[in-house]
Amino acid sequence: MCTQRMSTFYIFSLASILMVEAVATSVLEEALRQASERIAKKITEGKKLTSTDVIILLLDQMNKRIDDTNKGIDDLSASLNKRIDDTNKRIDDLNTSLNKRIDDIEEDLRLLHQEVSSIKSDIIALMREKLKTG
């Protein structure tokens, strides 16, 4: 029972950490957005930027680039997954087709073997008859 409570505690702890991380990320993004707007207003007013202002602008730009890169990666991943799924479908279709052809060839070979056996039996019977009469 103690192990189950500890597992439940760890699950809730992990969920809490993930939720805090998501909230913290959105709070930081909003803080960067608001700070960038404040700095943009400062620029339009012709005021001098502090080192902190420049760093905030750089962080905002880096954040936007990271978001764009993540979107590109997600798009590429989706595209690759689709291509993999399409390739797997083609492989499955080809496998089905090849299996059918193999089954057909096996049936043809079985029939050919029966025919050869029948011809062999006929030849043996003819040779026996020829030897008896002959």
Order of alpha helices (4+ residues) and beta strands (2+ residues): alpha-alpha
